[in-house]
Amino acid sequence: MSLTSPRRYWLTGASSGIGAALAEELLGSGAQVALSARTEAPLEQLAQRYPGQVLVVPGDLTNSQVVREIGEHIMQTWGALDTVILNAGTCEYVDAKQFDASIIEHVVRTNLLASSYCIEAALPLLRAGSTPHLVGVASAVTYLPMPRAEAYGASKAGLRYLFESLRIDLSPEGIDVTVVSPGFVDTPLTERNDFPMPLSWPADKAARHIFGKLEKRPLEIAFPALFIATLWPLSKLPNRAQLIIGKRMLRSPPPQKDDL
């Protein structure tokens, strides 16, 4: 009989897409998981299916006070966290012909600033935990400039830099940091895309892949391998060549996106 305590996770963006599928993987392993999302009902359903394993902590993560209260709730209930996976995010496309700075503001607030609020709340909990691990979901889009991705790409590039810098600063404390860089994944966030999504994965496959890699704590989890193998060399091309590639991707005006 094992006397090892179950690992304690905080997972954001857990109501749909990769987050919902990853919650299933974590809970199926016997872990205790604090689940955050704007939409509470899917979180409560998981709590009913996995009694005693789920702490439901819903809320708007773009509100720093709400995030502080979530951190305090986790502290009062568990006293610590072992792994934090910041997955919550949104995507909106920019139409340069009618440039709207509010789109940039909204996406950066949701993807980058909200993550920083969560990090602030999470670090004291991780410092009290066992073999702490901080995980952030960025995007493979940060490897190469793409049309209409000004808001999403900028927010995810900022998130990548934030986590990679934190990896250095947190290393003396023994807190490992992993960046997740998905390619195209079939989720509610991508289902309205009006362009081809080559080598896309279903969300459950993406979640299994992430979960399978977490134990070894790699610096980065990037997938699908063939997509990354194609995209990465393009990111090393001269800027002029990248511009030519980007021009070939130009399409009609973009769809709008909603938050997860």
N, C-alpha and C positions, 0 to 999 in steps of 0.2 A: 504493500500500500504506500503510495507516494504522499509525503507530507508537504510537498511543494505547493505554495499558494498559487492560485490562478493569477495570470498576468492581468494587470489593470490598464485598460486602454481608454482614451478619449478620441472619438471619431466624429468629425464634423461632416456636414453634407450627407447625412446618413439616410435620408428619406427616399432617395432614388438614384438611379445610375450606378456608377462605380461604388459610391458610398454605401448604398443599400446592399449591393452584392458583397462588398467587403465586410459589412456588419455580419452577414450570414456566415462568412468564412471564420471570422473571429469568434463568434458565439458558438459555432460548431466545434471549435477547438477547445471549448470549455472556459474561455477567457471571460473576465468581467469587462463590460464595455459601457462607458458613458456615451450616449448618443445625442448629437445635436443636429438640428435642422430647423428651418422656419416652420415646416409642417409637422405637427406633433403626432397625428394619427398613425402613420407608418411606424413611428418609434414605439408607440404604445402596443402596436400589434406584435412587434418583436419582443417587447417585455412580457407579453402574455405567452408567447411561444417558448421563451427561454427564462422561466421564473427564477429569480434569485441572481441572474447574471447581468441584468440591464439596469442602468441608471438613466432615466429619461431626463435630459437637460435641454429642452428646446429653447429657441430664441433667435432674435435677429443679431447675428454676429457682427454686423456693422455698427452696432451700438455698444460702445466700450463699457458702459455701466452694466448692460445685460451680460456681457462676457465676464466681467469681474464677479457678478453674482453667480454665474455658472461655476467659475473656479472655486468660489467660496462653498458652494453646495457640494462639489466633489471633495473638497478638503474636509468638510464636516462629515461626509458620508464614508469616505475611504481613507482619507488622510494623506494619500499620495497617488501618483500615477507612474506607470512604468513605460508606457508608449503613448505618444500623442500623434495622431494622423490628421493633418489639416487638409481636408479634401474639398470643403465647401467652395463653390465658385459660381460664376456666371459668364455668359458670353453674349456680346452684342457686336454687330458688325457696323463699321463706319462707312458712310457714303461721302466721299471727299467732295462731291459736287454740292452737297448740303451739309458741310461739316458742322457737327453738333458736339461742342465740348462737354455737354452734360453726359454724353455717352461715355467719354473717357473717364469723367469723374465717377460715374456710377460703377463702372467695371473695376477701376482701380480701388475704389472704396471696398467693393465686395471681395475682390481677389487678393489684394495686397494689404490694405489697412486692416481689414477684419482679421486677416491672418496674424498681423502684428499684435492686435488686441489679444488673440488667443495665445500667442507665444508668451505675452506678459503674464497671463493668468496661469499658463501651463508650467513655466520654468520652476516656480517654487514647489510645485507638485512633483515634477520630475526629479528635482534635487532630493526629495524625500523618498523617491522610489528605488526600485531595484534595477540595475543595469539600464539606465534610462536611454530612451531612443525617441528622437524628434523626427517626424516624417512630414514632408510637404509635397503636395501634388502640384507640379508645374505643368509643362507641356512641351512636346517636341516642336511646337511652332516657334519656340525661342531660338531654334537653330538657324532659321532662315526667314527673312522678311517675306510676308505674304500679303496680297492685296486684301483690303478691308479689315485686316486684323490689327489695326493700329491700337485699339483699346485693349483687346484681349492679349495680344502679343506683348505690349508694354507692361501690362499688369503681371503677366507670367514671367517675363524677363526680370522684372523687379523682385518677384517672389524667389526666383532662382538665386539671384545675387544675395538676397537677404539670408537665405538658408546656407548658401556656400560660405558667406562671411561668418555666420553664426557657428558653422562647423569648426572654424578656426578658434573662435573666441570661447567656445564651450568645451573644446578638447581637454583643457586642463582639469575640468570637472568630471570628465568621463562620460559626458553626454554625447552620444553618437547622433549624427544628422544625415538623413537620406533624402535625396530629391527624386521624386517620381516624375518621369517624362513620358506620358502616354502619347501615342499617335492617335489615329481616329478610333473612337470607341462609340458603339451604338448606345446612346443614352437619350433621355428626353431633351437634353441640351443640344444634341446634334441632329435630331430627327427631322428638323425643318431646314437643314442645310440644303441649298439649291445647287450644290456642286458635288462631283464625285468624291468619295472618301476611300481612296485605295487602301487595301489591306486592313480594313476596319475590323475590330474585334467586338464581339458581344460583351456586355458589361460583366457577366459572370466569369468569362474567360480572363478578362483583365484583372478582376479581383483575385482569382485563383493565382494568377501569375505574381501579383504584388505580394499576396500573403505568403506564397512559397519562397519569395526572396527575402522577406523581412528578417528572418532568423539570422542570416549571415550579415545583416547590416551593411549592405554595399553603399558606396557613396552615391550611386545613382541606379535607379531601376528604369530602363528605357525599353519600350516595346511598341509595336511588333519588331522583331529583329531585322526582318527584311526591309521594312519601312525606314528604320533608323539607319541601316546600312546604306540606303539610297540617299537619305536626307543629309546625313553627316558630311559626306564628301562635298555636297553642294554648298554647305555652309563655309567651306574652305576656299571656294572659288573667289576670284576678284570681285569687287563690288559691282563692276560693270556687267559681269556675267550674271550675277545674282539679279540685277535689274532686268536683264533680258528674260530670265526665267520668270520673274514676277509679272512682267508685262503679258506673258503668254497665259497667265492664270486669270487675267482680268475678265470679269463677267458682268452681268446685269446688276442693278441696284440690290443691296443686301436685304435679307430678312432680319427682323428684330428678334431678340431672344429674351426669355424671362429667367429669373433666378431659379435655382434648384430649391 
